[in-house]
Amino acid sequence: MEEWVKECQRLKINLRGKEGEEAIARTTGLPIERQATAHIPFTQDNFLDGLVQFIVATDQVFFFEALHNMSQHIQVILNYILLLEG
Protein backbone atom coordinates (compact mmCIF):
# COMPACT_ATOMS: atom_id res chain seq x y z
CA MET A 1 0.00 0.00 0.00
CA GLU A 2 2.80 2.41 0.91
CA GLU A 3 4.54 1.93 -2.45
CA TRP A 4 1.28 2.58 -4.29
CA VAL A 5 0.65 5.82 -2.40
CA LYS A 6 4.23 7.02 -2.93
CA GLU A 7 4.08 6.23 -6.65
CA CYS A 8 0.77 8.08 -6.98
CA GLN A 9 2.31 11.07 -5.20
CA ARG A 10 5.40 10.92 -7.45
CA LEU A 11 3.15 10.89 -10.54
CA LYS A 12 1.03 13.69 -9.02
CA ILE A 13 -2.09 11.54 -9.04
CA ASN A 14 -4.56 12.78 -6.45
CA LEU A 15 -6.04 10.01 -4.37
CA ARG A 16 -9.69 10.74 -3.73
CA GLY A 17 -12.47 9.14 -1.83
CA LYS A 18 -12.49 7.48 1.55
CA GLU A 19 -10.06 4.70 0.62
CA GLY A 20 -7.53 7.11 -0.92
CA GLU A 21 -7.62 9.41 2.09
CA GLU A 22 -7.19 6.47 4.44
CA ALA A 23 -4.22 5.14 2.43
CA ILE A 24 -2.52 8.54 2.54
CA ALA A 25 -3.20 8.82 6.27
CA ARG A 26 -1.60 5.42 6.92
CA THR A 27 1.41 6.25 4.74
CA THR A 28 2.11 9.82 5.84
CA GLY A 29 0.84 9.64 9.39
CA LEU A 30 -1.27 12.76 8.83
CA PRO A 31 -4.87 12.62 10.01
CA ILE A 32 -7.44 12.74 7.21
CA GLU A 33 -8.64 16.19 8.34
CA ARG A 34 -5.17 17.68 7.71
CA GLN A 35 -4.95 16.39 4.11
CA ALA A 36 -7.44 18.78 2.57
CA THR A 37 -6.06 20.93 -0.21
CA ALA A 38 -6.60 24.67 -0.14
CA HIS A 39 -9.55 25.84 -2.17
CA ILE A 40 -10.14 29.35 -3.42
CA PRO A 41 -13.27 30.67 -1.71
CA PHE A 42 -16.14 31.78 -3.90
CA THR A 43 -16.32 35.55 -4.14
CA GLN A 44 -17.41 37.88 -6.93
CA ASP A 45 -13.78 38.87 -7.51
CA ASN A 46 -12.59 35.25 -7.74
CA PHE A 47 -15.48 34.43 -10.06
CA LEU A 48 -14.60 37.35 -12.34
CA ASP A 49 -10.91 36.39 -12.31
CA GLY A 50 -11.79 32.85 -13.37
CA LEU A 51 -14.14 34.10 -16.05
CA VAL A 52 -11.54 36.49 -17.46
CA GLN A 53 -8.91 33.70 -17.51
CA PHE A 54 -11.34 31.47 -19.39
CA ILE A 55 -12.22 34.17 -21.94
CA VAL A 56 -8.58 35.05 -22.55
CA ALA A 57 -7.64 31.38 -23.03
CA THR A 58 -10.47 30.69 -25.47
CA ASP A 59 -9.89 33.93 -27.37
CA GLN A 60 -6.26 32.96 -27.90
CA VAL A 61 -7.34 29.63 -29.35
CA PHE A 62 -9.89 31.27 -31.63
CA PHE A 63 -7.39 33.97 -32.66
CA PHE A 64 -4.79 31.43 -33.79
CA GLU A 65 -7.45 29.36 -35.54
CA ALA A 66 -8.69 32.46 -37.38
CA LEU A 67 -5.11 33.41 -38.26
CA HIS A 68 -4.49 29.92 -39.65
CA ASN A 69 -7.68 30.07 -41.73
CA MET A 70 -6.78 33.53 -43.01
CA SER A 71 -3.32 32.34 -44.06
CA GLN A 72 -4.92 29.55 -46.07
CA HIS A 73 -7.17 32.05 -47.87
CA ILE A 74 -4.20 34.32 -48.61
CA GLN A 75 -2.32 31.34 -50.08
CA VAL A 76 -5.27 30.58 -52.39
CA ILE A 77 -5.40 34.22 -53.54
CA LEU A 78 -1.64 34.29 -54.18
CA ASN A 79 -1.84 31.06 -56.17
CA TYR A 80 -4.68 32.55 -58.24
CA ILE A 81 -2.65 35.72 -58.92
CA LEU A 82 0.37 33.63 -59.96
CA LEU A 83 -1.86 31.60 -62.24
CA LEU A 84 -3.17 34.79 -63.91
CA GLU A 85 0.34 36.18 -64.37
CA GLY A 86 1.78 32.93 -65.66
N, C-alpha and C positions, 0 to 999 in steps of 0.2 A: 504494500500500500504506500509506503513512504517513497519508494522509487517512482511510483506512478505520479504522486503529487509533485515531487521535485521535477520530474520531466515535464509535467503540465506547466509548472511555473517557469521552467526554462524556455518553453515554447510560447509562453505568454498566453496560455489557454486558461480562461477563467472557469473555475469550478463553481457550478451553481447548484442550487437545490440543497435539501437537507443532507444528503449523503456527501456531496462535495464539501460543504461547510464542516461536516464532522471529520472528514478525512484531513482537511487542512488543520483543524484544531488538534487532532492527534499528532500530526507531523510537526507542526510549529510550536505547539504548546500554548497557543493563544486561544482564549475563550472565543466562542462563536460571535459573541456580541462585539468583540474588538476587531473583527475581520471586515466589517462593512467599509466599502469604498466611499469616498467623499462624493456627494452629489451636489450639483449646482441647484440652489433653491429656485423655485419658480417666482420670478418677479417680472414686471412689465419690461424692465431694462434687459434682463437676461433673455426674455422672449424676443425682444426686438433685435438683440445681438445675434441670436441664433437665426432669426429670419433674414437678417442682412447677410450673414455668412452663407446661407443657403442660396440667396438670390445672386450673390457675387459668384459663387461656384457654378451655378447653372448658366449664368450669363457668359462666363468664360468658355464653357463648353459650346454654347450656341454661337458665340463669336467665332471660335476657331472652325466650327462646322460651316458657318456662313462664308468665312474667308476661303475655306477649301472649295466650296461650291462656286464661289466667284472666280477663283483661279481656273477652275475647269471651263467656265464660260469664256473667260479671256483667252484661254488656249484655243477654243473652238473658233473664236472671232479671228485670232491671229492666223490660224490655219486657213480660214476662208480668204483673208486678205492675201496671203501668200499664193493661194490657188488663183486668185484673180490677177495677180501680178505676173504669175508664171506663165 
